[in-house]
């Protein structure tokens, strides 16, 4: 299963901070269509894209914090983190 990277999530976050409702809808529909199996991303994108007109400042801050948290998780997942193949690369033959 292919999940979105932290770069995709940061792109959505930067677009959201510009507060242009039409751009946010476009980018969310673009990435939600591209990463259909990514449940976390599609949930956030559907929440953002559907309600951008009547969304409050508190909701925007909540969405931004969820996006930042998801970006940090994905950064660890995609760059190795604790899920590396080898626990110690110096001792491959032991």
N, CA, C and O atoms as CSV, one atom per row, in Angstrom:
chain,resi,resn,atom,element,x,y,z
A,1,UNK,N,N,0.841,-1.170,0.000
A,1,UNK,CA,C,0.000,0.000,0.000
A,1,UNK,C,C,0.896,1.246,0.000
A,1,UNK,O,O,1.847,1.345,0.775
A,2,UNK,N,N,0.575,2.173,-0.871
A,2,UNK,CA,C,1.352,3.396,-0.992
A,2,UNK,C,C,0.687,4.491,-0.169
A,2,UNK,O,O,-0.488,4.806,-0.359
A,3,UNK,N,N,1.458,5.059,0.743
A,3,UNK,CA,C,0.982,6.158,1.581
A,3,UNK,C,C,1.632,7.454,1.118
A,3,UNK,O,O,2.698,7.444,0.503
A,4,UNK,N,N,0.994,8.538,1.414
A,4,UNK,CA,C,1.546,9.840,1.036
A,4,UNK,C,C,2.773,10.154,1.895
A,4,UNK,O,O,2.864,9.748,3.053
A,5,UNK,N,N,3.699,10.879,1.302
A,5,UNK,CA,C,4.905,11.252,2.035
A,5,UNK,C,C,4.658,12.536,2.824
A,5,UNK,O,O,3.621,13.185,2.691
A,6,UNK,N,N,5.631,12.872,3.634
A,6,UNK,CA,C,5.507,14.107,4.411
A,6,UNK,C,C,5.567,15.340,3.517
A,6,UNK,O,O,5.087,16.403,3.908
A,7,UNK,N,N,6.145,15.219,2.327
A,7,UNK,CA,C,6.174,16.342,1.396
A,7,UNK,C,C,4.765,16.684,0.896
A,7,UNK,O,O,4.423,17.857,0.746
A,8,UNK,N,N,3.967,15.672,0.646
A,8,UNK,CA,C,2.583,15.877,0.212
A,8,UNK,C,C,1.792,16.570,1.315
A,8,UNK,O,O,1.040,17.510,1.055
A,9,UNK,N,N,1.965,16.108,2.529
A,9,UNK,CA,C,1.229,16.668,3.664
A,9,UNK,C,C,1.663,18.109,3.921
A,9,UNK,O,O,0.835,18.966,4.230
A,10,UNK,N,N,2.962,18.372,3.793
A,10,UNK,CA,C,3.451,19.751,3.963
A,10,UNK,C,C,2.904,20.668,2.866
A,10,UNK,O,O,2.640,21.843,3.119
A,11,UNK,N,N,2.732,20.141,1.652
A,11,UNK,CA,C,2.161,20.927,0.571
A,11,UNK,C,C,0.720,21.323,0.897
A,11,UNK,O,O,0.332,22.470,0.681
A,12,UNK,N,N,-0.063,20.398,1.408
A,12,UNK,CA,C,-1.427,20.703,1.825
A,12,UNK,C,C,-1.423,21.720,2.957
A,12,UNK,O,O,-2.241,22.639,2.978
A,13,UNK,N,N,-0.507,21.554,3.887
A,13,UNK,CA,C,-0.416,22.460,5.030
A,13,UNK,C,C,-0.089,23.888,4.594
A,13,UNK,O,O,-0.690,24.839,5.093
A,14,UNK,N,N,0.851,24.043,3.676
A,14,UNK,CA,C,1.205,25.379,3.187
A,14,UNK,C,C,0.041,26.010,2.429
A,14,UNK,O,O,-0.191,27.214,2.540
A,15,UNK,N,N,-0.682,25.213,1.670
A,15,UNK,CA,C,-1.841,25.733,0.951
A,15,UNK,C,C,-2.935,26.152,1.922
A,15,UNK,O,O,-3.601,27.165,1.713
A,16,UNK,N,N,-3.118,25.384,2.972
A,16,UNK,CA,C,-4.128,25.709,3.983
A,16,UNK,C,C,-3.786,27.010,4.707
A,16,UNK,O,O,-4.679,27.788,5.044
A,17,UNK,N,N,-2.513,27.242,4.944
A,17,UNK,CA,C,-2.102,28.470,5.638
A,17,UNK,C,C,-2.318,29.719,4.796
A,17,UNK,O,O,-2.427,30.821,5.333
A,18,UNK,N,N,-2.382,29.550,3.464
A,18,UNK,CA,C,-2.676,30.691,2.592
A,18,UNK,C,C,-4.153,31.065,2.618
A,18,UNK,O,O,-4.528,32.156,2.189
A,19,UNK,N,N,-4.987,30.167,3.117
A,19,UNK,CA,C,-6.432,30.373,3.323
A,19,UNK,C,C,-7.187,30.712,2.040
A,19,UNK,O,O,-8.122,31.512,2.055
A,20,UNK,N,N,-6.781,30.108,0.948
A,20,UNK,CA,C,-7.509,30.227,-0.309
A,20,UNK,C,C,-8.353,28.962,-0.464
A,20,UNK,O,O,-7.817,27.890,-0.745
A,21,UNK,N,N,-9.662,29.083,-0.283
A,21,UNK,CA,C,-10.555,27.929,-0.235
A,21,UNK,C,C,-10.515,27.111,-1.523
A,21,UNK,O,O,-10.524,25.881,-1.480
A,22,UNK,N,N,-10.472,27.781,-2.651
A,22,UNK,CA,C,-10.472,27.065,-3.932
A,22,UNK,C,C,-9.190,26.268,-4.128
A,22,UNK,O,O,-9.236,25.130,-4.595
A,23,UNK,N,N,-8.046,26.849,-3.779
A,23,UNK,CA,C,-6.770,26.148,-3.897
A,23,UNK,C,C,-6.706,24.946,-2.955
A,23,UNK,O,O,-6.189,23.891,-3.321
A,24,UNK,N,N,-7.234,25.111,-1.746
A,24,UNK,CA,C,-7.240,24.007,-0.783
A,24,UNK,C,C,-8.087,22.859,-1.313
A,24,UNK,O,O,-7.694,21.698,-1.205
A,25,UNK,N,N,-9.243,23.175,-1.883
A,25,UNK,CA,C,-10.096,22.129,-2.466
A,25,UNK,C,C,-9.392,21.397,-3.603
A,25,UNK,O,O,-9.454,20.172,-3.698
A,26,UNK,N,N,-8.725,22.158,-4.460
A,26,UNK,CA,C,-8.027,21.548,-5.600
A,26,UNK,C,C,-6.928,20.602,-5.145
A,26,UNK,O,O,-6.827,19.472,-5.623
A,27,UNK,N,N,-6.108,21.075,-4.217
A,27,UNK,CA,C,-4.966,20.259,-3.807
A,27,UNK,C,C,-5.409,19.044,-2.991
A,27,UNK,O,O,-4.807,17.975,-3.084
A,28,UNK,N,N,-6.461,19.213,-2.194
A,28,UNK,CA,C,-6.965,18.082,-1.419
A,28,UNK,C,C,-7.596,17.025,-2.323
A,28,UNK,O,O,-7.401,15.829,-2.108
A,29,UNK,N,N,-8.344,17.458,-3.326
A,29,UNK,CA,C,-8.934,16.473,-4.236
A,29,UNK,C,C,-7.851,15.789,-5.070
A,29,UNK,O,O,-7.969,14.608,-5.398
A,30,UNK,N,N,-6.806,16.527,-5.408
A,30,UNK,CA,C,-5.692,15.953,-6.174
A,30,UNK,C,C,-5.000,14.839,-5.381
A,30,UNK,O,O,-4.809,13.734,-5.889
A,31,UNK,N,N,-4.629,15.137,-4.135
A,31,UNK,CA,C,-3.905,14.152,-3.348
A,31,UNK,C,C,-4.801,13.043,-2.807
A,31,UNK,O,O,-4.349,11.907,-2.658
A,32,UNK,N,N,-6.055,13.348,-2.513
A,32,UNK,CA,C,-6.974,12.301,-2.050
A,32,UNK,C,C,-7.248,11.302,-3.174
A,32,UNK,O,O,-7.413,10.109,-2.919
A,33,UNK,N,N,-7.296,11.785,-4.407
A,33,UNK,CA,C,-7.469,10.886,-5.543
A,33,UNK,C,C,-6.233,10.061,-5.827
A,33,UNK,O,O,-6.326,8.911,-6.257
A,34,UNK,N,N,-5.082,10.649,-5.588
A,34,UNK,CA,C,-3.827,9.948,-5.857
A,34,UNK,C,C,-3.516,8.884,-4.795
A,34,UNK,O,O,-2.986,7.819,-5.111
A,35,UNK,N,N,-3.849,9.180,-3.546
A,35,UNK,CA,C,-3.559,8.268,-2.437
A,35,UNK,C,C,-4.873,7.801,-1.809
A,35,UNK,O,O,-5.172,8.140,-0.664
A,36,UNK,N,N,-5.642,7.036,-2.548
A,36,UNK,CA,C,-6.958,6.581,-2.082
A,36,UNK,C,C,-6.870,5.641,-0.894
A,36,UNK,O,O,-7.790,5.606,-0.077
A,37,UNK,N,N,-5.803,4.887,-0.773
A,37,UNK,CA,C,-5.658,3.922,0.326
A,37,UNK,C,C,-5.147,4.553,1.612
A,37,UNK,O,O,-5.111,3.887,2.647
A,38,UNK,N,N,-4.757,5.800,1.573
A,38,UNK,CA,C,-4.247,6.503,2.750
A,38,UNK,C,C,-5.429,7.075,3.530
A,38,UNK,O,O,-5.910,8.169,3.233
A,39,UNK,N,N,-5.888,6.328,4.525
A,39,UNK,CA,C,-7.109,6.683,5.260
A,39,UNK,C,C,-6.963,7.991,6.034
A,39,UNK,O,O,-7.900,8.788,6.072
A,40,UNK,N,N,-5.809,8.222,6.648
A,40,UNK,CA,C,-5.618,9.443,7.424
A,40,UNK,C,C,-5.677,10.684,6.533
A,40,UNK,O,O,-6.323,11.677,6.870
A,41,UNK,N,N,-4.999,10.610,5.403
A,41,UNK,CA,C,-4.966,11.743,4.491
A,41,UNK,C,C,-6.344,12.010,3.889
A,41,UNK,O,O,-6.766,13.164,3.815
A,42,UNK,N,N,-7.044,10.975,3.461
A,42,UNK,CA,C,-8.361,11.178,2.864
A,42,UNK,C,C,-9.364,11.716,3.882
A,42,UNK,O,O,-10.252,12.489,3.522
A,43,UNK,N,N,-9.234,11.317,5.147
A,43,UNK,CA,C,-10.135,11.849,6.181
A,43,UNK,C,C,-9.904,13.345,6.381
A,43,UNK,O,O,-10.858,14.116,6.476
A,44,UNK,N,N,-8.646,13.751,6.445
A,44,UNK,CA,C,-8.335,15.168,6.618
A,44,UNK,C,C,-8.744,15.961,5.382
A,44,UNK,O,O,-9.306,17.051,5.498
A,45,UNK,N,N,-8.465,15.419,4.201
A,45,UNK,CA,C,-8.800,16.131,2.965
A,45,UNK,C,C,-10.305,16.270,2.794
A,45,UNK,O,O,-10.777,17.308,2.329
A,46,UNK,N,N,-11.056,15.259,3.157
A,46,UNK,CA,C,-12.511,15.377,3.025
A,46,UNK,C,C,-13.060,16.398,4.017
A,46,UNK,O,O,-14.004,17.124,3.706
A,47,UNK,N,N,-12.474,16.452,5.200
A,47,UNK,CA,C,-12.903,17.425,6.190
A,47,UNK,C,C,-12.569,18.853,5.726
A,47,UNK,O,O,-13.366,19.772,5.913
A,48,UNK,N,N,-11.418,19.024,5.137
A,48,UNK,CA,C,-10.984,20.343,4.677
A,48,UNK,C,C,-11.758,20.772,3.435
A,48,UNK,O,O,-12.265,21.893,3.374
A,49,UNK,N,N,-11.849,19.905,2.467
A,49,UNK,CA,C,-12.429,20.280,1.179
A,49,UNK,C,C,-13.925,20.526,1.258
A,49,UNK,O,O,-14.436,21.421,0.585
A,50,UNK,N,N,-14.629,19.758,2.059
A,50,UNK,CA,C,-16.080,19.884,2.125
A,50,UNK,C,C,-16.528,21.118,2.899
A,50,UNK,O,O,-17.541,21.730,2.560
A,51,UNK,N,N,-15.782,21.486,3.931
A,51,UNK,CA,C,-16.253,22.513,4.847
A,51,UNK,C,C,-15.377,23.760,4.873
A,51,UNK,O,O,-15.387,24.492,5.862
A,52,UNK,N,N,-14.633,24.014,3.825
A,52,UNK,CA,C,-13.695,25.134,3.860
A,52,UNK,C,C,-14.403,26.484,3.953
A,52,UNK,O,O,-13.859,27.412,4.553
A,53,UNK,N,N,-15.574,26.618,3.391
A,53,UNK,CA,C,-16.277,27.906,3.420
A,53,UNK,C,C,-16.740,28.268,4.831
A,53,UNK,O,O,-16.562,29.406,5.267
A,54,UNK,N,N,-17.337,27.303,5.553
A,54,UNK,CA,C,-17.892,27.618,6.861
A,54,UNK,C,C,-17.027,27.113,8.015
A,54,UNK,O,O,-17.533,26.897,9.116
A,55,UNK,N,N,-15.775,26.931,7.781
A,55,UNK,CA,C,-14.871,26.424,8.809
A,55,UNK,C,C,-14.395,27.585,9.686
A,55,UNK,O,O,-14.153,28.684,9.186
A,56,UNK,N,N,-14.263,27.344,10.972
A,56,UNK,CA,C,-13.834,28.392,11.901
A,56,UNK,C,C,-12.321,28.382,12.066
A,56,UNK,O,O,-11.642,27.459,11.617
A,57,UNK,N,N,-11.815,29.397,12.702
A,57,UNK,CA,C,-10.371,29.494,12.943
A,57,UNK,C,C,-9.895,28.364,13.845
A,57,UNK,O,O,-8.788,27.852,13.678
A,58,UNK,N,N,-10.731,27.978,14.799
A,58,UNK,CA,C,-10.382,26.867,15.697
A,58,UNK,C,C,-10.272,25.561,14.907
A,58,UNK,O,O,-9.386,24.748,15.169
A,59,UNK,N,N,-11.170,25.364,13.944
A,59,UNK,CA,C,-11.122,24.169,13.108
A,59,UNK,C,C,-9.868,24.150,12.240
A,59,UNK,O,O,-9.257,23.100,12.042
A,60,UNK,N,N,-9.491,25.316,11.725
A,60,UNK,CA,C,-8.274,25.394,10.905
A,60,UNK,C,C,-7.049,25.044,11.736
A,60,UNK,O,O,-6.162,24.330,11.267
A,61,UNK,N,N,-6.995,25.541,12.963
A,61,UNK,CA,C,-5.865,25.213,13.839
A,61,UNK,C,C,-5.829,23.723,14.164
A,61,UNK,O,O,-4.754,23.129,14.246
A,62,UNK,N,N,-7.006,23.117,14.349
A,62,UNK,CA,C,-7.083,21.687,14.616
A,62,UNK,C,C,-6.613,20.882,13.405
A,62,UNK,O,O,-5.881,19.904,13.554
A,63,UNK,N,N,-7.028,21.287,12.224
A,63,UNK,CA,C,-6.616,20.605,10.993
A,63,UNK,C,C,-5.118,20.759,10.777
A,63,UNK,O,O,-4.445,19.803,10.391
A,64,UNK,N,N,-4.593,21.951,11.023
A,64,UNK,CA,C,-3.151,22.174,10.875
A,64,UNK,C,C,-2.356,21.303,11.837
A,64,UNK,O,O,-1.323,20.751,11.458
A,65,UNK,N,N,-2.819,21.175,13.065
A,65,UNK,CA,C,-2.094,20.333,14.024
A,65,UNK,C,C,-2.164,18.863,13.616
A,65,UNK,O,O,-1.190,18.129,13.785
A,66,UNK,N,N,-3.309,18.424,13.081
A,66,UNK,CA,C,-3.420,17.042,12.606
A,66,UNK,C,C,-2.499,16.790,11.424
A,66,UNK,O,O,-1.878,15.731,11.329
A,67,UNK,N,N,-2.409,17.770,10.517
A,67,UNK,CA,C,-1.514,17.634,9.366
A,67,UNK,C,C,-0.051,17.614,9.793
A,67,UNK,O,O,0.739,16.833,9.264
A,68,UNK,N,N,0.314,18.469,10.747
A,68,UNK,CA,C,1.700,18.493,11.221
A,68,UNK,C,C,2.069,17.185,11.919
A,68,UNK,O,O,3.177,16.677,11.751
A,69,UNK,N,N,1.144,16.648,12.696
A,69,UNK,CA,C,1.398,15.372,13.367
A,69,UNK,C,C,1.539,14.240,12.351
A,69,UNK,O,O,2.431,13.400,12.472
A,70,UNK,N,N,0.662,14.219,11.356
A,70,UNK,CA,C,0.738,13.191,10.320
A,70,UNK,C,C,2.023,13.324,9.513
A,70,UNK,O,O,2.624,12.319,9.134
A,71,UNK,N,N,2.449,14.559,9.247
A,71,UNK,CA,C,3.701,14.775,8.504
A,71,UNK,C,C,4.895,14.254,9.285
A,71,UNK,O,O,5.792,13.646,8.701
A,72,UNK,N,N,4.925,14.479,10.586
A,72,UNK,CA,C,6.063,13.989,11.375
A,72,UNK,C,C,6.056,12.466,11.443
A,72,UNK,O,O,7.121,11.849,11.428
A,73,UNK,N,N,4.888,11.853,11.518
A,73,UNK,CA,C,4.807,10.384,11.522
A,73,UNK,C,C,5.281,9.827,10.190
A,73,UNK,O,O,6.041,8.860,10.147
A,74,UNK,N,N,4.827,10.441,9.102
A,74,UNK,CA,C,5.215,9.952,7.774
A,74,UNK,C,C,6.688,10.168,7.496
A,74,UNK,O,O,7.314,9.377,6.790
A,75,UNK,N,N,7.243,11.229,8.043
A,75,UNK,CA,C,8.672,11.472,7.845
A,75,UNK,C,C,9.477,10.350,8.481
A,75,UNK,O,O,10.453,9.880,7.898
A,76,UNK,N,N,9.079,9.921,9.662
A,76,UNK,CA,C,9.763,8.802,10.311
A,76,UNK,C,C,9.541,7.496,9.557
A,76,UNK,O,O,10.472,6.707,9.390
A,77,UNK,N,N,8.324,7.267,9.106
A,77,UNK,CA,C,8.017,6.026,8.400
A,77,UNK,C,C,8.767,5.915,7.088
A,77,UNK,O,O,9.262,4.840,6.750
A,78,UNK,N,N,8.860,7.003,6.344
A,78,UNK,CA,C,9.468,6.968,5.018
A,78,UNK,C,C,10.986,7.086,5.033
A,78,UNK,O,O,11.633,6.744,4.043
A,79,UNK,N,N,11.566,7.556,6.116
A,79,UNK,CA,C,13.015,7.715,6.157
A,79,UNK,C,C,13.689,6.673,7.028
A,79,UNK,O,O,14.879,6.796,7.318
A,80,UNK,N,N,12.977,5.672,7.444
A,80,UNK,CA,C,13.594,4.618,8.247
A,80,UNK,C,C,12.991,4.564,9.622
A,80,UNK,O,O,12.184,3.681,9.913
A,81,UNK,N,N,13.363,5.485,10.469
A,81,UNK,CA,C,12.836,5.501,11.828
A,81,UNK,C,C,13.198,4.237,12.577
A,81,UNK,O,O,14.348,3.798,12.540
A,82,UNK,N,N,12.235,3.652,13.251
A,82,UNK,CA,C,12.490,2.430,14.015
A,82,UNK,C,C,12.216,1.189,13.201
A,82,UNK,O,O,12.469,0.083,13.679
A,83,UNK,N,N,11.709,1.326,11.992
A,83,UNK,CA,C,11.390,0.168,11.171
A,83,UNK,C,C,12.487,-0.212,10.204
A,83,UNK,O,O,12.196,-0.674,9.101
A,84,UNK,N,N,13.733,-0.034,10.581
A,84,UNK,CA,C,14.841,-0.386,9.703
A,84,UNK,C,C,14.954,-1.901,9.562
A,84,UNK,O,O,14.531,-2.648,10.444
A,85,UNK,N,N,15.531,-2.348,8.441
A,85,UNK,CA,C,15.656,-3.775,8.191
A,85,UNK,C,C,16.611,-4.442,9.163
A,85,UNK,O,O,16.376,-5.572,9.590
A,86,UNK,N,N,17.680,-3.755,9.513
A,86,UNK,CA,C,18.695,-4.322,10.394
A,86,UNK,C,C,18.779,-3.490,11.660
A,86,UNK,O,O,18.774,-2.260,11.601
A,87,UNK,N,N,18.856,-4.144,12.787
A,87,UNK,CA,C,18.961,-3.388,14.037
A,87,UNK,C,C,20.346,-2.777,14.192
A,87,UNK,O,O,20.494,-1.698,14.766
A,88,UNK,N,N,21.351,-3.462,13.683
A,88,UNK,CA,C,22.710,-2.932,13.754
A,88,UNK,C,C,23.400,-3.255,12.435
A,88,UNK,O,O,23.697,-4.419,12.168
A,89,UNK,N,N,23.654,-2.275,11.629
A,89,UNK,CA,C,24.226,-2.490,10.298
A,89,UNK,C,C,25.695,-2.919,10.349
A,89,UNK,O,O,26.219,-3.430,9.359
A,90,UNK,N,N,26.360,-2.722,11.479
A,90,UNK,CA,C,27.774,-3.132,11.585
A,90,UNK,C,C,27.903,-4.628,11.791
A,90,UNK,O,O,28.971,-5.189,11.548
A,91,UNK,N,N,26.866,-5.272,12.224
A,91,UNK,CA,C,26.914,-6.706,12.516
A,91,UNK,C,C,25.916,-7.474,11.640
A,91,UNK,O,O,25.008,-8.131,12.149
A,92,UNK,N,N,26.094,-7.383,10.340
A,92,UNK,CA,C,25.172,-8.027,9.427
A,92,UNK,C,C,25.289,-9.554,9.446
A,92,UNK,O,O,24.291,-10.246,9.246
A,93,UNK,N,N,26.475,-10.082,9.678
A,93,UNK,CA,C,26.701,-11.522,9.595
A,93,UNK,C,C,26.558,-12.229,10.936
A,93,UNK,O,O,26.811,-13.431,11.006
A,94,UNK,N,N,26.179,-11.564,11.965
A,94,UNK,CA,C,26.105,-12.215,13.286
A,94,UNK,C,C,24.707,-12.503,13.691
A,94,UNK,O,O,24.476,-13.046,14.771
